[in-house]
Amino acid sequence: MSEIDSGWSWLWKTNNSRRRFSSGMIFSIAITGPTASGKTGLSLALAERLSGEIISADSMQIYKEMNIGTAKATAEEQARAPHHLIDFISPTENYSVECYRAAALSAAEDIRSRGALPIFVGGTGLYVSSLLRAEQVDVPGSDAEYRERILSSVKTEEDVTALWERLREVDPESAEKIHKNNIKRVIRALEIFDKTGIPKTELDRRSRETSPEIFVGMITLDFHNRDTLYSRIDERVDIMMDEGLLGEVKSLYERGLLPEGSTAAQAIGYKELICHLSGECSLSEAVENIKLATRRYAKRQLTWFRHTEGTYTLYMDKADGGMREAEDVIAEAVSAAESFKAKFSAVQKG
């Protein structure tokens, strides 16, 4: 069985166990993988060959004026294919995964309405995985005030039992799994219900459901030799510095567009250079820290995508060393995309 067949079998079982593909489901392709793996170049080639439009799946490319450090597609590259979900909010703002999911689905539907192929491109695992699952209800974080208020009312064994009995009324499945003396977990399950109106077990179930709106044929870029990827990362950081990354960060920082605590200020490349600009380290130290942080991030990305079932793995380097020819990589990606499309169409007709 080929890798695509294996991946498709998983996707079919996962979706068919809950629902048939809806007739209105959007077909899309995603190019994912670690930073500096070559996603931008491959996605542009696919867009040109498959009449596609690109939707960013990068949590930092959404920010205006953060161009060099996020490796945003250049004006020339954007001219080769329409791009969506880049450059649309201020670096001072935060943006949730669910906001991204809604915007991405809207963009994909718009692209499909023009007869084009939506191509998601990026390495933000949470963004990509949000497309693979059904819409979620935001689960509130633990509220210390709520917890203390409940705890203060629990003073006797009867109180403990009464608390657990309330959980059994609103969420019997959770009550069955949680011992009544595990007060912390009982309170957390009650808190989720009280703040969402939905039992925790139902939210857990929804988190495992696949998306009824869109199918994503995921192609993940990978490397046989991790040192090859790390060398590309180091080279890319040097190029970014040559292209003016320090000036970009300095301009944003001095205008108050990278406030402390903001998501944008934590972006790799920006965070380290802010430390330099605030006198905490030298420029050379900041650059080395960028390279180190980027390599660590790439390692986490590789782990994330390697554990995503149903993805087609496309190696950018040769097993015996060196990078593959671009045309060979493009041809393999086109073949994978076409295979996903053919099998998706067959299932819809069935």
C-alpha positions as CSV (number, residue, x, y, z in Angstrom):
1,M,0.0,0.0,0.0
2,S,1.4,3.4,-1.0
3,E,1.8,6.2,1.5
4,I,-1.2,8.1,0.0
5,D,-3.3,5.0,0.1
6,S,-2.4,4.4,3.7
7,G,-3.2,8.0,4.6
8,W,-6.4,7.9,2.7
9,S,-7.5,4.8,4.5
10,W,-7.1,6.5,7.8
11,L,-9.0,9.6,6.6
12,W,-11.8,7.6,5.1
13,K,-12.3,5.5,8.3
14,T,-12.1,8.6,10.5
15,N,-14.7,10.5,8.5
16,N,-16.9,7.6,7.5
17,S,-17.2,6.5,11.2
18,R,-19.2,9.7,11.8
19,R,-20.5,11.0,8.5
20,R,-20.3,10.8,4.8
21,F,-18.4,13.6,3.1
22,S,-21.0,16.3,2.6
23,S,-21.7,17.2,-1.0
24,G,-20.6,20.8,-0.2
25,M,-17.3,19.8,1.3
26,I,-14.4,21.9,0.1
27,F,-11.4,20.0,-1.3
28,S,-8.0,21.6,-0.5
29,I,-4.3,20.8,-0.3
30,A,-1.9,21.9,2.5
31,I,1.8,22.2,2.2
32,T,3.2,22.0,5.8
33,G,6.5,21.3,7.4
34,P,9.3,23.0,9.4
35,T,10.5,26.5,8.8
36,A,13.0,26.9,6.0
37,S,12.0,23.6,4.4
38,G,10.9,25.2,1.1
39,K,7.1,25.5,1.6
40,T,6.8,28.9,-0.2
41,G,8.6,27.8,-3.4
42,L,6.7,24.5,-3.6
43,S,3.3,26.1,-3.0
44,L,3.8,28.7,-5.7
45,A,4.8,26.0,-8.2
46,L,1.7,24.0,-7.2
47,A,-0.6,27.0,-7.5
48,E,0.7,27.7,-11.0
49,R,0.3,24.1,-12.1
50,L,-3.0,23.3,-10.4
51,S,-4.8,26.7,-10.7
52,G,-4.5,27.3,-7.0
53,E,-4.7,30.2,-4.6
54,I,-2.6,30.3,-1.4
55,I,-4.0,30.6,2.1
56,S,-1.4,31.2,4.8
57,A,-1.3,28.9,7.8
58,D,1.4,30.9,9.6
59,S,0.4,32.5,12.8
60,M,3.0,35.4,12.4
61,Q,2.4,36.2,8.7
62,I,-1.0,37.6,9.6
63,Y,0.7,40.7,11.1
64,K,1.2,43.8,9.0
65,E,4.8,45.1,8.6
66,M,6.3,41.9,9.9
67,N,7.7,40.8,6.6
68,I,11.4,39.8,6.7
69,G,11.3,37.9,10.0
70,T,8.3,35.9,9.1
71,A,9.6,35.0,5.6
72,K,6.4,36.4,4.1
73,A,6.1,35.9,0.4
74,T,7.6,38.9,-1.5
75,A,5.5,41.2,-3.7
76,E,7.0,39.3,-6.7
77,E,6.0,35.9,-5.2
78,Q,2.5,37.2,-4.4
79,A,2.1,38.3,-8.0
80,R,2.5,34.7,-9.1
81,A,-0.6,33.5,-7.2
82,P,-3.3,35.2,-5.1
83,H,-2.5,35.1,-1.3
84,H,-4.9,35.2,1.6
85,L,-4.7,35.7,5.3
86,I,-1.5,37.6,5.4
87,D,-0.9,41.3,6.4
88,F,-4.4,41.9,7.8
89,I,-4.0,42.7,11.5
90,S,-1.8,45.0,13.6
91,P,1.1,43.4,15.6
92,T,-0.5,44.8,18.7
93,E,-3.5,42.5,18.3
94,N,-3.9,38.8,19.3
95,Y,-5.7,36.3,17.1
96,S,-7.2,33.0,18.2
97,V,-7.1,29.7,16.4
98,E,-10.9,29.6,16.1
99,C,-10.8,33.1,14.4
100,Y,-8.2,31.7,12.0
101,R,-10.3,28.6,11.3
102,A,-13.4,30.7,10.5
103,A,-11.4,33.1,8.2
104,A,-9.6,30.2,6.5
105,L,-12.8,28.4,5.7
106,S,-14.3,31.5,4.3
107,A,-11.3,32.1,2.1
108,A,-11.3,28.5,0.9
109,E,-15.0,28.7,0.0
110,D,-14.3,32.0,-1.9
111,I,-11.5,30.4,-3.8
112,R,-13.6,27.3,-4.7
113,S,-16.4,29.6,-6.0
114,R,-13.9,30.9,-8.6
115,G,-13.1,27.3,-9.6
116,A,-9.6,27.5,-8.1
117,L,-7.9,25.1,-5.6
118,P,-7.3,26.3,-2.0
119,I,-3.7,25.6,-1.0
120,F,-2.9,26.1,2.7
121,V,0.7,26.9,3.3
122,G,2.5,27.2,6.7
123,G,4.0,25.5,9.6
124,T,1.7,26.6,12.5
125,G,0.5,23.2,13.7
126,L,-2.5,24.6,15.6
127,Y,-3.7,26.4,12.5
128,V,-3.5,23.4,10.3
129,S,-5.0,21.0,12.8
130,S,-8.0,23.4,13.3
131,L,-8.9,22.7,9.7
132,L,-8.9,19.0,10.3
133,R,-11.5,19.0,13.1
134,A,-15.0,20.2,13.6
135,E,-15.6,23.7,15.0
136,Q,-14.8,23.9,18.6
137,V,-16.3,25.7,21.6
138,D,-13.6,27.7,23.4
139,V,-12.9,25.9,26.7
140,P,-12.4,28.5,29.4
141,G,-9.2,28.5,31.4
142,S,-9.2,27.7,35.1
143,D,-10.7,30.5,37.1
144,A,-9.1,30.8,40.6
145,E,-12.0,32.8,42.0
146,Y,-14.5,30.2,40.8
147,R,-12.4,27.4,42.3
148,E,-11.9,29.1,45.6
149,R,-15.6,29.9,45.9
150,I,-16.5,26.2,45.4
151,L,-13.8,25.0,47.7
152,S,-14.9,27.3,50.5
153,S,-18.3,25.6,50.4
154,V,-16.9,22.1,50.7
155,K,-16.3,21.5,54.4
156,T,-17.7,18.0,55.2
157,E,-17.9,14.6,53.5
158,E,-21.5,15.3,52.8
159,D,-20.4,18.5,50.9
160,V,-18.0,16.4,48.9
161,T,-20.7,14.0,48.0
162,A,-23.1,16.7,47.1
163,L,-20.6,18.4,44.8
164,W,-20.0,15.1,43.0
165,E,-23.8,14.5,42.8
166,R,-24.2,17.8,41.0
167,L,-21.6,16.8,38.5
168,R,-23.4,13.5,37.9
169,E,-26.6,15.5,37.2
170,V,-25.0,17.7,34.5
171,D,-22.2,15.4,33.2
172,P,-22.8,11.8,34.2
173,E,-20.0,10.5,32.0
174,S,-17.4,12.7,33.7
175,A,-18.8,11.8,37.1
176,E,-18.4,8.1,36.2
177,K,-14.7,8.7,35.4
178,I,-13.9,11.0,38.3
179,H,-13.8,9.8,41.9
180,K,-15.8,12.0,44.2
181,N,-12.7,12.7,46.4
182,N,-10.8,14.1,43.4
183,I,-12.3,17.5,44.2
184,K,-10.0,19.4,41.9
185,R,-11.1,17.4,38.8
186,V,-14.8,17.5,39.9
187,I,-14.6,21.3,40.2
188,R,-12.9,21.7,36.8
189,A,-15.6,19.6,35.1
190,L,-18.3,21.7,36.8
191,E,-16.6,24.9,35.9
192,I,-16.5,23.9,32.2
193,F,-20.2,23.1,32.3
194,D,-21.1,26.3,34.2
195,K,-19.2,28.5,31.8
196,T,-20.1,26.9,28.5
197,G,-23.4,25.1,29.2
198,I,-21.9,22.0,27.6
199,P,-20.6,18.9,29.5
200,K,-16.9,18.4,29.4
201,T,-17.3,14.9,27.9
202,E,-19.3,16.4,25.0
203,L,-16.6,19.0,24.4
204,D,-14.0,16.2,24.4
205,R,-16.0,14.3,21.9
206,R,-16.3,17.3,19.6
207,S,-12.6,17.8,19.7
208,R,-12.1,14.4,18.1
209,E,-14.6,15.0,15.3
210,T,-13.3,15.7,11.8
211,S,-14.3,18.7,9.9
212,P,-17.5,18.4,7.8
213,E,-16.7,21.6,5.9
214,I,-13.4,20.9,4.3
215,F,-11.1,18.1,3.3
216,V,-7.3,18.9,3.6
217,G,-4.9,16.7,1.6
218,M,-1.8,17.3,3.6
219,I,1.7,17.2,2.1
220,T,4.3,17.5,4.8
221,L,7.9,18.5,3.9
222,D,10.6,16.6,5.7
223,F,14.3,15.8,5.7
224,H,16.3,12.6,5.9
225,N,19.2,14.5,7.4
226,R,18.2,17.1,10.0
227,D,21.6,18.8,9.7
228,T,20.6,19.7,6.1
229,L,17.6,21.5,7.5
230,Y,19.6,23.2,10.2
231,S,22.1,24.5,7.7
232,R,19.2,26.0,5.7
233,I,17.9,27.7,8.8
234,D,21.3,29.3,9.6
235,E,21.7,30.5,6.1
236,R,18.2,31.9,6.1
237,V,18.7,33.8,9.3
238,D,21.9,35.4,7.8
239,I,19.9,36.4,4.7
240,M,17.2,37.9,6.8
241,M,19.8,40.0,8.6
242,D,21.3,41.1,5.3
243,E,17.8,42.1,4.1
244,G,17.2,44.4,7.1
245,L,15.6,42.4,9.8
246,L,17.2,44.5,12.5
247,G,15.7,47.7,11.0
248,E,12.3,46.1,10.6
249,V,12.2,45.1,14.3
250,K,13.7,48.5,15.4
251,S,11.0,50.4,13.5
252,L,8.1,48.3,15.0
253,Y,9.6,48.4,18.5
254,E,10.2,52.1,18.6
255,R,6.6,52.8,17.3
256,G,5.2,50.7,20.1
257,L,3.9,48.0,17.7
258,L,5.6,45.2,19.6
259,P,4.3,45.7,23.1
260,E,5.5,43.4,25.9
261,G,3.3,40.4,26.3
262,S,1.9,40.6,22.7
263,T,2.0,37.5,20.5
264,A,3.9,39.3,17.8
265,A,6.7,40.3,20.3
266,Q,7.3,36.7,21.0
267,A,7.9,35.8,17.3
268,I,11.3,34.2,16.7
269,G,13.6,36.9,15.3
270,Y,11.7,39.7,16.9
271,K,12.0,38.6,20.5
272,E,15.7,38.1,20.3
273,L,16.3,41.4,18.5
274,I,14.1,43.2,21.0
275,C,16.5,41.9,23.7
276,H,19.4,43.4,21.7
277,L,17.6,46.7,21.2
278,S,16.9,46.9,25.0
279,G,20.6,46.3,25.7
280,E,20.3,42.8,27.1
281,C,22.7,41.2,24.6
282,S,25.0,42.0,21.7
283,L,23.8,41.8,18.1
284,S,25.9,38.7,17.4
285,E,24.5,37.0,20.5
286,A,21.0,37.9,19.3
287,V,21.6,36.4,15.8
288,E,22.9,33.2,17.3
289,N,19.9,33.1,19.6
290,I,17.6,33.4,16.6
291,K,19.3,30.5,14.9
292,L,19.1,28.4,18.0
293,A,15.4,29.2,18.6
294,T,14.6,28.5,15.0
295,R,16.3,25.1,15.1
296,R,14.4,24.2,18.2
297,Y,11.1,25.4,16.7
298,A,11.8,23.3,13.5
299,K,12.4,20.3,15.7
300,R,9.0,20.8,17.4
301,Q,7.3,21.3,14.0
302,L,8.8,18.0,12.7
303,T,7.5,16.2,15.7
304,W,4.1,17.7,15.4
305,F,3.6,16.9,11.7
306,R,5.1,13.4,11.9
307,H,2.4,12.6,14.4
308,T,-0.4,13.9,12.2
309,E,-2.1,10.9,10.7
310,G,-3.1,10.9,7.0
311,T,-0.3,13.2,5.8
312,Y,1.8,12.5,2.8
313,T,5.5,12.9,3.6
314,L,7.6,14.5,0.9
315,Y,11.4,14.5,1.5
316,M,13.2,17.5,0.3
317,D,16.7,16.0,0.5
318,K,18.2,12.7,-0.8
319,A,18.6,9.8,1.6
320,D,22.3,9.7,0.7
321,G,22.8,13.5,1.1
322,G,22.2,16.7,-0.8
323,M,18.9,18.4,-1.9
324,R,16.6,16.9,-4.5
325,E,16.1,18.6,-7.8
326,A,13.2,21.1,-7.6
327,E,11.3,19.6,-10.6
328,D,11.4,16.2,-9.0
329,V,9.9,17.6,-5.8
330,I,7.3,19.5,-7.6
331,A,6.3,16.4,-9.7
332,E,5.9,14.3,-6.6
333,A,3.8,17.0,-4.9
334,V,1.5,17.3,-8.0
335,S,1.1,13.5,-8.1
336,A,0.2,13.5,-4.4
337,A,-2.3,16.3,-4.8
338,E,-3.9,14.6,-7.8
339,S,-4.2,11.3,-6.0
340,F,-5.9,13.0,-3.0
341,K,-8.3,14.7,-5.4
342,A,-9.2,11.6,-7.4
343,K,-9.9,9.6,-4.3
344,F,-11.9,12.4,-2.7
345,S,-14.0,12.7,-5.8
346,A,-14.6,8.9,-5.9
347,V,-15.8,9.0,-2.3
348,Q,-18.2,11.9,-3.0
349,K,-19.7,10.1,-6.0
350,G,-20.1,6.9,-3.9
